[in-house]
Amino acid sequence: MTKQYIYGIDIGGSKIELAVFDASLKQLESWRIATPQNSYQDFLNALVGMILSADHKYQCHGAVGIGMPGIVNANQQVLSANVPHATGKNAAQDLAQLINRPVAIENDCRCFALSEARSSVGLQHTRVFGAILGTGAGGGLCIDGQLYKSAQGIAGEYGHYALSAVLQQKYQLPILKCGCGLTGCIESYIAGPGLARIYQHFSGEVLTTFEIVEGLRKGDVFCQQSFACYLDLIGSTFAAIIMAYDPEVIVVGGGMSLVDELMSKLEEAIVPYVFADIRVPKIVLAEFGDASGARGAAILAKEQVGALA
């Protein structure tokens, strides 16, 4: 019997990663290339090249699933600020025609959520919210191990909740323009680069997020002040997620999830922003980490298009 393989492709603004999985979703290998920036055709050609390379190595026509940044709407059109040449395109359909097989596609943060809902922690719960805190902020809800599908594909886009007016006034924060075209999206403040923006607001100086975390650990006053504001903003935002979706557990991934000072205090930071009698769900670190996006895309491929020989 011919072995079956599944390709999970995680697309970002700067890199594309293809991971190969066997039929039991064990990851066999992965590799990355730079995301082409010149044209949509270059972008598609790069994907075709990666897929055909995997086909050749594994002597198969693997099932393909893609995680894309931005909104993937009900018509499978992509609305993406990070891959602008793909905006308004039906990337799954166009790629499927080039590789002669169906392609599953979903928002990358929702792929992360699906992967973590199928993790050792996620499988213990009915309602799992997966939240990415990295260069951006987004997520998805899974119920009984299945992605919650909203009418327009926007459920889970918590990074585009509006900045709390209460906290804007408390910290006198500037109102920032978001890359999505809206103004005041919380992503501008709580994604990784947001901590640097908050630090600049308080100190008037420029440091990287990494430098601010190091300064926090060394007792720098501006770093401590900036991080306290940052944690407060995330607490308020995660409270809004809880009010909207009422998950039993929130699984957090992305670069900021690796900051112990954040993860250890996040549940406590949520408490002031939910009703007094409401239990704050468990906040846990992603089991599959950076690999979860590709793994979630592979799960979609396996379930939506099937592993092809």
C-alpha positions as CSV (number, residue, x, y, z in Angstrom):
1,M,0.0,0.0,0.0
2,T,1.3,3.4,-0.9
3,K,2.1,5.6,2.1
4,Q,0.1,8.8,2.5
5,Y,1.6,12.1,3.3
6,I,0.2,15.5,4.2
7,Y,1.8,18.9,3.6
8,G,1.0,21.7,6.1
9,I,2.1,25.1,4.8
10,D,2.5,28.1,7.1
11,I,2.7,31.4,5.2
12,G,4.0,34.5,6.7
13,G,5.0,38.0,5.5
14,S,8.7,37.0,5.4
15,K,8.8,33.2,5.2
16,I,6.9,30.2,4.0
17,E,7.3,26.9,5.8
18,L,6.3,23.5,4.5
19,A,6.1,20.6,6.9
20,V,5.6,17.0,5.9
21,F,3.4,14.8,8.0
22,D,2.5,11.1,7.8
23,A,-1.1,9.9,8.0
24,S,-1.0,9.9,11.8
25,L,0.2,13.6,11.8
26,K,3.7,12.8,12.9
27,Q,5.9,15.5,11.5
28,L,8.7,14.1,9.4
29,E,10.5,17.2,8.3
30,S,10.1,20.9,7.4
31,W,11.9,23.6,5.5
32,R,11.5,27.3,4.8
33,I,11.9,29.8,2.0
34,A,11.6,33.6,1.9
35,T,8.1,34.8,0.9
36,P,8.3,36.3,-2.6
37,Q,7.5,40.0,-2.6
38,N,7.4,40.9,-6.3
39,S,4.1,39.4,-7.6
40,Y,1.3,37.0,-6.9
41,Q,2.6,34.7,-9.7
42,D,6.0,34.5,-8.0
43,F,4.2,33.7,-4.7
44,L,2.2,30.8,-6.4
45,N,5.3,29.5,-8.2
46,A,7.2,29.4,-4.9
47,L,4.4,27.3,-3.3
48,V,4.3,25.0,-6.4
49,G,8.1,24.5,-6.2
50,M,7.9,23.5,-2.5
51,I,5.0,21.1,-3.1
52,L,6.5,19.4,-6.1
53,S,9.8,19.0,-4.2
54,A,8.0,17.2,-1.4
55,D,6.1,15.1,-4.0
56,H,9.4,14.0,-5.6
57,K,11.1,13.2,-2.3
58,Y,8.1,11.2,-0.9
59,Q,7.0,9.7,-4.3
60,C,3.4,10.8,-3.8
61,H,0.9,13.6,-4.4
62,G,0.5,14.9,-0.8
63,A,-2.6,16.5,0.5
64,V,-2.1,20.2,0.9
65,G,-3.3,22.6,3.6
66,I,-2.3,26.3,3.9
67,G,-2.4,28.7,6.8
68,M,-2.5,32.3,5.5
69,P,-2.2,35.6,7.5
70,G,-5.3,37.8,7.3
71,I,-8.9,37.0,6.7
72,V,-9.9,34.0,4.6
73,N,-13.6,34.7,3.9
74,A,-16.5,32.4,3.1
75,N,-15.5,32.4,-0.6
76,Q,-11.9,31.5,0.3
77,Q,-10.7,34.9,-0.8
78,V,-7.7,36.1,1.1
79,L,-7.6,39.6,2.7
80,S,-4.0,39.8,3.9
81,A,-1.9,42.8,4.9
82,N,1.2,40.6,5.3
83,V,1.1,39.1,1.8
84,P,-0.4,42.0,-0.2
85,H,-0.1,40.4,-3.6
86,A,-2.5,37.7,-2.4
87,T,-5.2,40.1,-1.3
88,G,-8.5,39.5,-3.0
89,K,-7.2,36.3,-4.6
90,N,-8.5,32.8,-4.2
91,A,-5.1,31.4,-3.5
92,A,-6.4,27.9,-2.7
93,Q,-8.2,27.6,-6.1
94,D,-5.4,29.1,-8.1
95,L,-2.8,26.8,-6.4
96,A,-5.1,23.8,-6.8
97,Q,-5.2,24.3,-10.6
98,L,-1.4,24.5,-10.8
99,I,-0.8,21.3,-8.7
100,N,-3.8,19.4,-10.0
101,R,-5.3,18.6,-6.5
102,P,-7.6,20.3,-4.0
103,V,-6.1,22.7,-1.4
104,A,-7.5,23.4,2.0
105,I,-6.9,27.0,3.3
106,E,-7.6,28.9,6.6
107,N,-6.3,31.8,8.5
108,D,-2.9,31.0,10.1
109,C,-4.0,31.8,13.7
110,R,-7.0,29.6,13.3
111,C,-4.8,26.8,12.1
112,F,-2.8,27.3,15.3
113,A,-6.0,27.1,17.3
114,L,-7.0,23.9,15.6
115,S,-3.7,22.3,16.2
116,E,-3.7,23.2,19.9
117,A,-7.3,22.0,20.3
118,R,-5.9,18.6,19.2
119,S,-3.1,18.7,21.7
120,S,-2.9,16.8,25.0
121,V,-4.3,19.8,26.9
122,G,-6.8,20.8,24.2
123,L,-8.3,17.4,24.0
124,Q,-9.3,17.6,27.7
125,H,-11.6,20.5,27.0
126,T,-14.7,21.2,24.9
127,R,-14.1,24.9,24.1
128,V,-10.5,25.9,23.4
129,F,-9.4,29.4,22.3
130,G,-6.0,29.6,20.6
131,A,-4.4,33.0,20.8
132,I,-1.2,34.1,19.0
133,L,0.8,37.0,20.5
134,G,3.7,37.5,18.1
135,T,4.3,40.0,15.4
136,G,0.5,40.2,15.2
137,A,-2.4,39.1,17.4
138,G,-5.1,36.8,16.3
139,G,-6.8,33.5,17.2
140,G,-9.6,31.1,16.8
141,L,-12.2,29.1,18.8
142,C,-12.5,25.3,18.6
143,I,-15.5,23.4,19.9
144,D,-15.2,19.7,20.4
145,G,-11.9,19.8,18.4
146,Q,-13.5,21.5,15.4
147,L,-12.9,25.1,14.3
148,Y,-15.9,27.4,14.9
149,K,-16.9,28.8,11.5
150,S,-18.3,32.3,11.4
151,A,-20.3,33.9,8.6
152,Q,-17.4,35.9,7.2
153,G,-14.4,34.1,8.6
154,I,-13.6,36.9,11.1
155,A,-14.3,35.1,14.4
156,G,-11.2,35.1,16.6
157,E,-9.7,38.3,15.2
158,Y,-9.2,39.7,18.7
159,G,-6.3,41.8,17.6
160,H,-8.7,44.1,15.9
161,Y,-10.8,44.7,19.0
162,A,-10.7,48.4,19.8
163,L,-8.3,49.7,22.4
164,S,-10.1,50.1,25.7
165,A,-11.1,53.8,26.3
166,V,-10.6,53.3,30.0
167,L,-7.0,52.1,29.5
168,Q,-6.3,54.7,26.8
169,Q,-7.2,57.4,29.4
170,K,-5.4,55.7,32.2
171,Y,-2.1,55.6,30.4
172,Q,-2.7,58.5,28.0
173,L,-1.8,56.2,25.1
174,P,-1.6,57.5,21.5
175,I,-4.3,56.3,19.1
176,L,-2.4,54.3,16.4
177,K,-3.3,53.4,12.9
178,C,-3.4,49.6,12.3
179,G,-2.1,47.9,9.2
180,C,-5.6,46.6,8.5
181,G,-6.8,50.1,7.8
182,L,-8.7,50.7,11.1
183,T,-7.6,53.0,13.9
184,G,-7.0,52.0,17.5
185,C,-6.8,48.2,17.0
186,I,-5.4,46.5,20.2
187,E,-2.9,44.6,18.0
188,S,-0.9,47.7,17.7
189,Y,-0.3,47.7,21.4
190,I,-0.2,44.0,22.5
191,A,1.5,42.3,19.6
192,G,5.3,42.0,20.1
193,P,6.1,45.4,18.5
194,G,3.4,47.0,20.7
195,L,5.6,46.7,23.8
196,A,8.3,48.8,22.1
197,R,5.6,51.4,21.2
198,I,4.5,51.6,24.8
199,Y,8.0,51.9,26.0
200,Q,8.6,54.8,23.5
201,H,5.4,56.4,24.8
202,F,6.6,56.4,28.4
203,S,10.4,57.0,27.9
204,G,10.6,58.9,24.6
205,E,13.4,56.4,23.6
206,V,13.5,53.4,21.3
207,L,14.3,49.9,22.4
208,T,13.5,46.5,21.0
209,T,11.0,44.2,22.7
210,F,13.8,41.9,23.7
211,E,15.8,44.8,25.2
212,I,12.7,45.9,27.2
213,V,12.2,42.4,28.6
214,E,15.9,42.3,29.6
215,G,15.5,45.8,31.2
216,L,12.4,44.6,33.1
217,R,14.4,41.8,34.6
218,K,17.1,44.2,35.6
219,G,14.7,46.5,37.3
220,D,14.7,49.4,34.8
221,V,11.8,51.8,35.8
222,F,10.6,52.6,32.3
223,C,10.7,48.9,31.3
224,Q,8.7,48.0,34.4
225,Q,6.2,50.8,33.7
226,S,5.8,49.8,30.1
227,F,5.4,46.1,30.9
228,A,2.7,46.9,33.6
229,C,0.8,48.8,31.0
230,Y,1.3,46.0,28.4
231,L,0.1,43.4,30.8
232,D,-3.0,45.5,31.7
233,L,-3.9,45.8,28.0
234,I,-3.6,42.1,27.4
235,G,-5.6,41.3,30.5
236,S,-8.4,43.6,29.3
237,T,-8.3,42.1,25.8
238,F,-8.3,38.5,27.0
239,A,-11.3,39.4,29.3
240,A,-13.1,40.5,26.1
241,I,-12.3,37.1,24.5
242,I,-13.7,35.3,27.6
243,M,-16.9,37.4,27.4
244,A,-17.3,36.7,23.7
245,Y,-16.5,33.0,23.6
246,D,-16.4,31.7,27.2
247,P,-13.6,29.1,26.6
248,E,-12.5,26.6,29.1
249,V,-8.9,27.1,28.3
250,I,-6.9,29.7,26.3
251,V,-3.7,28.4,24.6
252,V,-1.2,31.1,23.9
253,G,1.5,30.9,21.2
254,G,3.8,33.3,19.4
255,G,7.0,35.0,20.5
256,M,5.5,36.9,23.5
257,S,4.2,33.6,25.0
258,L,7.9,32.8,25.8
259,V,8.1,35.7,28.2
260,D,7.7,34.0,31.6
261,E,6.7,37.3,33.2
262,L,3.7,37.6,30.9
263,M,2.5,34.0,31.1
264,S,2.8,33.8,34.9
265,K,0.7,36.9,35.5
266,L,-1.8,36.8,32.7
267,E,-4.6,35.1,34.6
268,E,-4.3,37.6,37.4
269,A,-4.3,40.5,34.8
270,I,-7.6,39.3,33.4
271,V,-9.5,39.3,36.8
272,P,-10.3,43.1,37.0
273,Y,-12.0,43.0,33.7
274,V,-14.5,40.1,34.1
275,F,-17.6,39.8,36.3
276,A,-16.8,39.1,40.0
277,D,-18.3,35.6,39.9
278,I,-16.8,34.5,36.6
279,R,-14.0,32.0,36.6
280,V,-10.9,32.9,34.5
281,P,-10.1,30.0,32.3
282,K,-6.7,28.3,32.4
283,I,-4.0,30.1,30.4
284,V,-1.5,27.6,29.0
285,L,1.5,27.6,26.7
286,A,1.1,26.1,23.3
287,E,2.2,22.5,23.1
288,F,3.4,22.5,19.5
289,G,4.8,26.1,19.6
290,D,6.0,27.5,16.2
291,A,5.1,24.2,14.5
292,S,1.4,24.5,15.4
293,G,0.5,26.6,12.3
294,A,1.7,24.1,9.8
295,R,0.3,21.2,11.9
296,G,-3.1,22.9,11.9
297,A,-3.0,23.3,8.2
298,A,-2.1,19.6,7.8
299,I,-5.1,18.7,10.0
300,L,-7.3,20.7,7.6
301,A,-5.8,19.0,4.6
302,K,-6.3,15.6,6.1
303,E,-9.9,16.2,7.0
304,Q,-11.1,18.4,4.1
305,V,-9.3,17.0,1.1
306,G,-7.9,13.7,2.3
307,A,-4.5,12.2,2.1
308,L,-3.8,11.4,-1.6
309,A,-1.6,8.6,-2.7
